[in-house]
């Protein structure tokens, strides 16, 4: 499922137009991105938690040095885990 498919699914389940569903989805994604950029966690009860995790610098192979960085991470909640199993 890509973003367009997700917009279609949201529009279908809410009765909203595709443009309205796309705007809503964009607003949610922007809010999550802004929170992560600010160092906050985003916890959605029953779904999961988005957070930023620090990655240490490391050696990649014999000749490549990989710099330290921050990486977004998602941990699925109990309800989501149960739904897919």
Backbone atoms as SQL, in Angstrom:
CREATE TABLE atoms (id INTEGER PRIMARY KEY, chain TEXT, resi INTEGER, resn TEXT, atom TEXT, x REAL, y REAL, z REAL);
INSERT INTO atoms VALUES
  (1, 'A', 1, 'UNK', 'N', 0.854, -1.176, 0.000),
  (2, 'A', 1, 'UNK', 'CA', 0.000, 0.000, 0.000),
  (3, 'A', 1, 'UNK', 'C', 0.895, 1.232, 0.000),
  (4, 'A', 2, 'UNK', 'N', 0.623, 2.137, -0.923),
  (5, 'A', 2, 'UNK', 'CA', 1.375, 3.383, -0.959),
  (6, 'A', 2, 'UNK', 'C', 0.487, 4.518, -0.443),
  (7, 'A', 3, 'UNK', 'N', 1.005, 5.743, -0.490),
  (8, 'A', 3, 'UNK', 'CA', 0.275, 6.879, 0.066),
  (9, 'A', 3, 'UNK', 'C', -1.070, 7.080, -0.649),
  (10, 'A', 4, 'UNK', 'N', -1.100, 6.930, -1.970),
  (11, 'A', 4, 'UNK', 'CA', -2.346, 7.083, -2.721),
  (12, 'A', 4, 'UNK', 'C', -3.386, 6.065, -2.309),
  (13, 'A', 5, 'UNK', 'N', -2.952, 4.823, -2.112),
  (14, 'A', 5, 'UNK', 'CA', -3.864, 3.773, -1.649),
  (15, 'A', 5, 'UNK', 'C', -4.399, 4.091, -0.254),
  (16, 'A', 6, 'UNK', 'N', -3.529, 4.619, 0.594),
  (17, 'A', 6, 'UNK', 'CA', -3.943, 4.979, 1.946),
  (18, 'A', 6, 'UNK', 'C', -4.953, 6.122, 1.916),
  (19, 'A', 7, 'UNK', 'N', -4.734, 7.110, 1.059),
  (20, 'A', 7, 'UNK', 'CA', -5.686, 8.207, 0.909),
  (21, 'A', 7, 'UNK', 'C', -7.032, 7.654, 0.449),
  (22, 'A', 8, 'UNK', 'N', -7.025, 6.756, -0.513),
  (23, 'A', 8, 'UNK', 'CA', -8.273, 6.144, -0.994),
  (24, 'A', 8, 'UNK', 'C', -8.998, 5.409, 0.132),
  (25, 'A', 9, 'UNK', 'N', -8.249, 4.664, 0.944),
  (26, 'A', 9, 'UNK', 'CA', -8.849, 3.909, 2.051),
  (27, 'A', 9, 'UNK', 'C', -9.453, 4.845, 3.088),
  (28, 'A', 10, 'UNK', 'N', -8.743, 5.918, 3.417),
  (29, 'A', 10, 'UNK', 'CA', -9.252, 6.879, 4.406),
  (30, 'A', 10, 'UNK', 'C', -10.494, 7.574, 3.862),
  (31, 'A', 11, 'UNK', 'N', -10.447, 7.994, 2.605),
  (32, 'A', 11, 'UNK', 'CA', -11.605, 8.651, 1.998),
  (33, 'A', 11, 'UNK', 'C', -12.805, 7.710, 1.973),
  (34, 'A', 12, 'UNK', 'N', -12.581, 6.456, 1.667),
  (35, 'A', 12, 'UNK', 'CA', -13.660, 5.486, 1.618),
  (36, 'A', 12, 'UNK', 'C', -14.284, 5.211, 2.973),
  (37, 'A', 13, 'UNK', 'N', -13.470, 5.158, 4.016),
  (38, 'A', 13, 'UNK', 'CA', -14.004, 4.830, 5.335),
  (39, 'A', 13, 'UNK', 'C', -14.601, 6.037, 6.052),
  (40, 'A', 14, 'UNK', 'N', -14.185, 7.257, 5.692),
  (41, 'A', 14, 'UNK', 'CA', -14.714, 8.444, 6.360),
  (42, 'A', 14, 'UNK', 'C', -15.788, 9.149, 5.552),
  (43, 'A', 15, 'UNK', 'N', -15.890, 8.827, 4.251),
  (44, 'A', 15, 'UNK', 'CA', -16.833, 9.526, 3.398),
  (45, 'A', 15, 'UNK', 'C', -16.337, 10.885, 2.952),
  (46, 'A', 16, 'UNK', 'N', -15.102, 11.204, 3.289),
  (47, 'A', 16, 'UNK', 'CA', -14.487, 12.477, 2.896),
  (48, 'A', 16, 'UNK', 'C', -14.020, 12.372, 1.445),
  (49, 'A', 17, 'UNK', 'N', -13.763, 13.510, 0.829),
  (50, 'A', 17, 'UNK', 'CA', -13.215, 13.500, -0.530),
  (51, 'A', 17, 'UNK', 'C', -11.761, 13.049, -0.479),
  (52, 'A', 18, 'UNK', 'N', -11.239, 12.649, -1.629),
  (53, 'A', 18, 'UNK', 'CA', -9.827, 12.246, -1.682),
  (54, 'A', 18, 'UNK', 'C', -8.920, 13.403, -1.336),
  (55, 'A', 19, 'UNK', 'N', -9.263, 14.609, -1.776),
  (56, 'A', 19, 'UNK', 'CA', -8.410, 15.763, -1.458),
  (57, 'A', 19, 'UNK', 'C', -8.456, 16.070, 0.034),
  (58, 'A', 20, 'UNK', 'N', -9.620, 15.915, 0.653),
  (59, 'A', 20, 'UNK', 'CA', -9.732, 16.124, 2.094),
  (60, 'A', 20, 'UNK', 'C', -8.965, 15.071, 2.878),
  (61, 'A', 21, 'UNK', 'N', -9.082, 13.824, 2.432),
  (62, 'A', 21, 'UNK', 'CA', -8.346, 12.742, 3.092),
  (63, 'A', 21, 'UNK', 'C', -6.843, 12.928, 2.922),
  (64, 'A', 22, 'UNK', 'N', -6.409, 13.376, 1.739),
  (65, 'A', 22, 'UNK', 'CA', -4.982, 13.617, 1.492),
  (66, 'A', 22, 'UNK', 'C', -4.474, 14.743, 2.381),
  (67, 'A', 23, 'UNK', 'N', -5.269, 15.799, 2.539),
  (68, 'A', 23, 'UNK', 'CA', -4.870, 16.914, 3.409),
  (69, 'A', 23, 'UNK', 'C', -4.767, 16.456, 4.857),
  (70, 'A', 24, 'UNK', 'N', -5.709, 15.631, 5.296),
  (71, 'A', 24, 'UNK', 'CA', -5.679, 15.106, 6.663),
  (72, 'A', 24, 'UNK', 'C', -4.463, 14.219, 6.885),
  (73, 'A', 25, 'UNK', 'N', -4.194, 13.342, 5.936),
  (74, 'A', 25, 'UNK', 'CA', -3.038, 12.461, 6.052),
  (75, 'A', 25, 'UNK', 'C', -1.746, 13.275, 6.081),
  (76, 'A', 26, 'UNK', 'N', -1.645, 14.267, 5.203),
  (77, 'A', 26, 'UNK', 'CA', -0.452, 15.126, 5.192),
  (78, 'A', 26, 'UNK', 'C', -0.283, 15.845, 6.519),
  (79, 'A', 27, 'UNK', 'N', -1.389, 16.316, 7.104),
  (80, 'A', 27, 'UNK', 'CA', -1.325, 17.005, 8.390),
  (81, 'A', 27, 'UNK', 'C', -0.831, 16.077, 9.495),
  (82, 'A', 28, 'UNK', 'N', -1.300, 14.828, 9.501),
  (83, 'A', 28, 'UNK', 'CA', -0.857, 13.857, 10.506),
  (84, 'A', 28, 'UNK', 'C', 0.630, 13.561, 10.340),
  (85, 'A', 29, 'UNK', 'N', 1.059, 13.319, 9.105),
  (86, 'A', 29, 'UNK', 'CA', 2.474, 13.025, 8.859),
  (87, 'A', 29, 'UNK', 'C', 3.365, 14.210, 9.208),
  (88, 'A', 30, 'UNK', 'N', 2.908, 15.428, 8.892),
  (89, 'A', 30, 'UNK', 'CA', 3.673, 16.624, 9.245),
  (90, 'A', 30, 'UNK', 'C', 3.786, 16.791, 10.758),
  (91, 'A', 31, 'UNK', 'N', 2.700, 16.512, 11.474),
  (92, 'A', 31, 'UNK', 'CA', 2.717, 16.621, 12.932),
  (93, 'A', 31, 'UNK', 'C', 3.673, 15.609, 13.548),
  (94, 'A', 32, 'UNK', 'N', 3.674, 14.378, 13.037),
  (95, 'A', 32, 'UNK', 'CA', 4.594, 13.357, 13.537),
  (96, 'A', 32, 'UNK', 'C', 6.033, 13.761, 13.241),
  (97, 'A', 33, 'UNK', 'N', 6.297, 14.230, 12.026),
  (98, 'A', 33, 'UNK', 'CA', 7.640, 14.646, 11.640),
  (99, 'A', 33, 'UNK', 'C', 8.123, 15.802, 12.509),
  (100, 'A', 34, 'UNK', 'N', 7.275, 16.789, 12.725),
  (101, 'A', 34, 'UNK', 'CA', 7.653, 17.941, 13.556),
  (102, 'A', 34, 'UNK', 'C', 7.968, 17.528, 14.987),
  (103, 'A', 35, 'UNK', 'N', 7.153, 16.638, 15.531),
  (104, 'A', 35, 'UNK', 'CA', 7.386, 16.166, 16.895),
  (105, 'A', 35, 'UNK', 'C', 8.722, 15.434, 16.990),
  (106, 'A', 36, 'UNK', 'N', 9.014, 14.569, 16.023),
  (107, 'A', 36, 'UNK', 'CA', 10.278, 13.831, 16.037),
  (108, 'A', 36, 'UNK', 'C', 11.465, 14.777, 15.871),
  (109, 'A', 37, 'UNK', 'N', 11.324, 15.774, 15.001),
  (110, 'A', 37, 'UNK', 'CA', 12.399, 16.756, 14.822),
  (111, 'A', 37, 'UNK', 'C', 12.668, 17.517, 16.113),
  (112, 'A', 38, 'UNK', 'N', 11.605, 17.725, 16.910),
  (113, 'A', 38, 'UNK', 'CA', 11.744, 18.422, 18.178),
  (114, 'A', 38, 'UNK', 'C', 12.204, 17.538, 19.320),
  (115, 'A', 39, 'UNK', 'N', 12.448, 16.265, 19.040),
  (116, 'A', 39, 'UNK', 'CA', 12.937, 15.353, 20.068),
  (117, 'A', 39, 'UNK', 'C', 11.854, 14.669, 20.876),
  (118, 'A', 40, 'UNK', 'N', 10.602, 14.819, 20.464),
  (119, 'A', 40, 'UNK', 'CA', 9.497, 14.198, 21.188),
  (120, 'A', 40, 'UNK', 'C', 9.173, 12.815, 20.636),
  (121, 'A', 41, 'UNK', 'N', 8.531, 11.998, 21.478),
  (122, 'A', 41, 'UNK', 'CA', 7.968, 10.727, 21.042),
  (123, 'A', 41, 'UNK', 'C', 6.525, 10.979, 20.634),
  (124, 'A', 42, 'UNK', 'N', 6.022, 10.171, 19.720),
  (125, 'A', 42, 'UNK', 'CA', 4.607, 10.216, 19.344),
  (126, 'A', 42, 'UNK', 'C', 4.031, 8.848, 19.662),
  (127, 'A', 43, 'UNK', 'N', 3.149, 8.798, 20.662),
  (128, 'A', 43, 'UNK', 'CA', 2.528, 7.544, 21.080),
  (129, 'A', 43, 'UNK', 'C', 1.069, 7.548, 20.668),
  (130, 'A', 44, 'UNK', 'N', 0.680, 6.553, 19.875),
  (131, 'A', 44, 'UNK', 'CA', -0.700, 6.396, 19.457),
  (132, 'A', 44, 'UNK', 'C', -1.203, 5.114, 20.110),
  (133, 'A', 45, 'UNK', 'N', -2.070, 5.285, 21.094),
  (134, 'A', 45, 'UNK', 'CA', -2.545, 4.158, 21.885),
  (135, 'A', 45, 'UNK', 'C', -3.123, 3.066, 20.995),
  (136, 'A', 46, 'UNK', 'N', -2.677, 1.834, 21.208),
  (137, 'A', 46, 'UNK', 'CA', -3.147, 0.699, 20.447),
  (138, 'A', 46, 'UNK', 'C', -2.465, 0.519, 19.113),
  (139, 'A', 47, 'UNK', 'N', -1.700, 1.500, 18.674),
  (140, 'A', 47, 'UNK', 'CA', -1.032, 1.413, 17.371),
  (141, 'A', 47, 'UNK', 'C', 0.474, 1.278, 17.534),
  (142, 'A', 48, 'UNK', 'N', 1.098, 2.244, 18.200),
  (143, 'A', 48, 'UNK', 'CA', 2.532, 2.161, 18.405),
  (144, 'A', 48, 'UNK', 'C', 3.156, 3.495, 18.748),
  (145, 'A', 49, 'UNK', 'N', 4.486, 3.499, 18.781),
  (146, 'A', 49, 'UNK', 'CA', 5.250, 4.671, 19.168),
  (147, 'A', 49, 'UNK', 'C', 6.300, 4.992, 18.117),
  (148, 'A', 50, 'UNK', 'N', 6.327, 6.256, 17.710),
  (149, 'A', 50, 'UNK', 'CA', 7.373, 6.766, 16.833),
  (150, 'A', 50, 'UNK', 'C', 8.369, 7.516, 17.712),
  (151, 'A', 51, 'UNK', 'N', 9.656, 7.320, 17.478),
  (152, 'A', 51, 'UNK', 'CA', 10.681, 8.035, 18.232),
  (153, 'A', 51, 'UNK', 'C', 11.950, 8.133, 17.410),
  (154, 'A', 52, 'UNK', 'N', 12.878, 8.969, 17.884),
  (155, 'A', 52, 'UNK', 'CA', 14.173, 9.106, 17.234),
  (156, 'A', 52, 'UNK', 'C', 15.198, 8.379, 18.095),
  (157, 'A', 53, 'UNK', 'N', 15.982, 7.555, 17.451),
  (158, 'A', 53, 'UNK', 'CA', 17.050, 6.828, 18.150),
  (159, 'A', 53, 'UNK', 'C', 18.391, 7.263, 17.591),
  (160, 'A', 54, 'UNK', 'N', 19.341, 7.476, 18.492),
  (161, 'A', 54, 'UNK', 'CA', 20.689, 7.875, 18.088),
  (162, 'A', 54, 'UNK', 'C', 21.470, 6.642, 17.645),
  (163, 'A', 55, 'UNK', 'N', 22.165, 6.781, 16.540),
  (164, 'A', 55, 'UNK', 'CA', 23.049, 5.718, 16.058),
  (165, 'A', 55, 'UNK', 'C', 24.491, 6.174, 16.229),
  (166, 'A', 56, 'UNK', 'N', 25.290, 5.359, 16.829),
  (167, 'A', 56, 'UNK', 'CA', 26.691, 5.692, 17.046),
  (168, 'A', 56, 'UNK', 'C', 27.471, 5.561, 15.737),
  (169, 'A', 57, 'UNK', 'N', 28.596, 6.258, 15.672),
  (170, 'A', 57, 'UNK', 'CA', 29.483, 6.093, 14.520),
  (171, 'A', 57, 'UNK', 'C', 30.003, 4.666, 14.523),
  (172, 'A', 58, 'UNK', 'N', 30.230, 4.149, 13.323),
  (173, 'A', 58, 'UNK', 'CA', 30.686, 2.760, 13.243),
  (174, 'A', 58, 'UNK', 'C', 31.506, 2.549, 11.988),
  (175, 'A', 59, 'UNK', 'N', 32.205, 1.442, 11.965),
  (176, 'A', 59, 'UNK', 'CA', 33.020, 1.056, 10.821),
  (177, 'A', 59, 'UNK', 'C', 32.172, 0.184, 9.904),
  (178, 'A', 60, 'UNK', 'N', 32.111, 0.538, 8.620),
  (179, 'A', 60, 'UNK', 'CA', 31.358, -0.254, 7.649),
  (180, 'A', 60, 'UNK', 'C', 32.323, -0.886, 6.665),
  (181, 'A', 61, 'UNK', 'N', 32.687, -2.095, 6.922),
  (182, 'A', 61, 'UNK', 'CA', 33.675, -2.735, 6.060),
  (183, 'A', 61, 'UNK', 'C', 35.075, -2.305, 6.463),
  (184, 'A', 62, 'UNK', 'N', 36.024, -2.559, 5.593),
  (185, 'A', 62, 'UNK', 'CA', 37.414, -2.277, 5.922),
  (186, 'A', 62, 'UNK', 'C', 37.784, -0.812, 5.718),
  (187, 'A', 63, 'UNK', 'N', 37.073, -0.090, 4.846),
  (188, 'A', 63, 'UNK', 'CA', 37.522, 1.255, 4.501),
  (189, 'A', 63, 'UNK', 'C', 36.488, 2.358, 4.698),
  (190, 'A', 64, 'UNK', 'N', 35.302, 2.031, 5.146),
  (191, 'A', 64, 'UNK', 'CA', 34.252, 3.037, 5.246),
  (192, 'A', 64, 'UNK', 'C', 33.965, 3.359, 6.707),
  (193, 'A', 65, 'UNK', 'N', 34.012, 4.647, 7.032),
  (194, 'A', 65, 'UNK', 'CA', 33.633, 5.106, 8.365),
  (195, 'A', 65, 'UNK', 'C', 32.251, 5.744, 8.251),
  (196, 'A', 66, 'UNK', 'N', 31.278, 5.210, 8.979),
  (197, 'A', 66, 'UNK', 'CA', 29.911, 5.719, 8.942),
  (198, 'A', 66, 'UNK', 'C', 29.724, 6.659, 10.127),
  (199, 'A', 67, 'UNK', 'N', 29.269, 7.891, 9.846),
  (200, 'A', 67, 'UNK', 'CA', 29.094, 8.904, 10.881),
  (201, 'A', 67, 'UNK', 'C', 27.916, 8.576, 11.786),
  (202, 'A', 68, 'UNK', 'N', 27.952, 9.135, 12.989),
  (203, 'A', 68, 'UNK', 'CA', 26.828, 9.020, 13.909),
  (204, 'A', 68, 'UNK', 'C', 25.637, 9.762, 13.313),
  (205, 'A', 69, 'UNK', 'N', 24.440, 9.277, 13.595),
  (206, 'A', 69, 'UNK', 'CA', 23.244, 9.931, 13.058),
  (207, 'A', 69, 'UNK', 'C', 22.039, 9.617, 13.931),
  (208, 'A', 70, 'UNK', 'N', 20.950, 10.306, 13.650),
  (209, 'A', 70, 'UNK', 'CA', 19.682, 10.013, 14.294),
  (210, 'A', 70, 'UNK', 'C', 18.797, 9.311, 13.275),
  (211, 'A', 71, 'UNK', 'N', 18.033, 8.331, 13.728),
  (212, 'A', 71, 'UNK', 'CA', 17.177, 7.571, 12.818),
  (213, 'A', 71, 'UNK', 'C', 15.780, 7.452, 13.413),
  (214, 'A', 72, 'UNK', 'N', 14.747, 7.690, 12.597),
  (215, 'A', 72, 'UNK', 'CA', 13.388, 7.489, 13.102),
  (216, 'A', 72, 'UNK', 'C', 13.137, 5.993, 13.313),
  (217, 'A', 73, 'UNK', 'N', 12.351, 5.686, 14.338),
  (218, 'A', 73, 'UNK', 'CA', 12.054, 4.287, 14.636),
  (219, 'A', 73, 'UNK', 'C', 10.586, 4.164, 15.022),
  (220, 'A', 74, 'UNK', 'N', 10.031, 2.985, 14.788),
  (221, 'A', 74, 'UNK', 'CA', 8.644, 2.704, 15.147),
  (222, 'A', 74, 'UNK', 'C', 8.593, 1.400, 15.921),
  (223, 'A', 75, 'UNK', 'N', 7.882, 1.423, 17.030),
  (224, 'A', 75, 'UNK', 'CA', 7.660, 0.208, 17.806),
  (225, 'A', 75, 'UNK', 'C', 6.156, -0.046, 17.838),
  (226, 'A', 76, 'UNK', 'N', 5.741, -1.170, 17.305),
  (227, 'A', 76, 'UNK', 'CA', 4.321, -1.509, 17.229),
  (228, 'A', 76, 'UNK', 'C', 3.733, -1.733, 18.605),
  (229, 'A', 77, 'UNK', 'N', 2.500, -1.288, 18.793),
  (230, 'A', 77, 'UNK', 'CA', 1.783, -1.497, 20.045),
  (231, 'A', 77, 'UNK', 'C', 1.162, -2.883, 20.096),
  (232, 'A', 78, 'UNK', 'N', 0.693, -3.248, 21.275),
  (233, 'A', 78, 'UNK', 'CA', 0.137, -4.580, 21.491),
  (234, 'A', 78, 'UNK', 'C', -1.045, -4.876, 20.565),
  (235, 'A', 79, 'UNK', 'N', -1.959, -3.927, 20.423),
  (236, 'A', 79, 'UNK', 'CA', -3.147, -4.146, 19.598),
  (237, 'A', 79, 'UNK', 'C', -2.775, -4.358, 18.126),
  (238, 'A', 80, 'UNK', 'N', -1.804, -3.611, 17.634),
  (239, 'A', 80, 'UNK', 'CA', -1.360, -3.771, 16.256),
  (240, 'A', 80, 'UNK', 'C', -0.696, -5.127, 16.061),
  (241, 'A', 81, 'UNK', 'N', 0.136, -5.523, 17.005),
  (242, 'A', 81, 'UNK', 'CA', 0.788, -6.835, 16.924),
  (243, 'A', 81, 'UNK', 'C', -0.245, -7.963, 16.894),
  (244, 'A', 82, 'UNK', 'N', -1.253, -7.841, 17.743),
  (245, 'A', 82, 'UNK', 'CA', -2.296, -8.871, 17.787),
  (246, 'A', 82, 'UNK', 'C', -3.119, -8.881, 16.508),
  (247, 'A', 83, 'UNK', 'N', -3.352, -7.723, 15.921),
  (248, 'A', 83, 'UNK', 'CA', -4.164, -7.633, 14.703),
  (249, 'A', 83, 'UNK', 'C', -3.498, -8.308, 13.519),
  (250, 'A', 84, 'UNK', 'N', -2.181, -8.265, 13.450),
  (251, 'A', 84, 'UNK', 'CA', -1.484, -8.857, 12.309),
  (252, 'A', 84, 'UNK', 'C', -1.126, -10.322, 12.541),
  (253, 'A', 85, 'UNK', 'N', -1.304, -10.801, 13.751),
  (254, 'A', 85, 'UNK', 'CA', -1.016, -12.210, 14.023),
  (255, 'A', 85, 'UNK', 'C', -2.268, -12.948, 14.118);
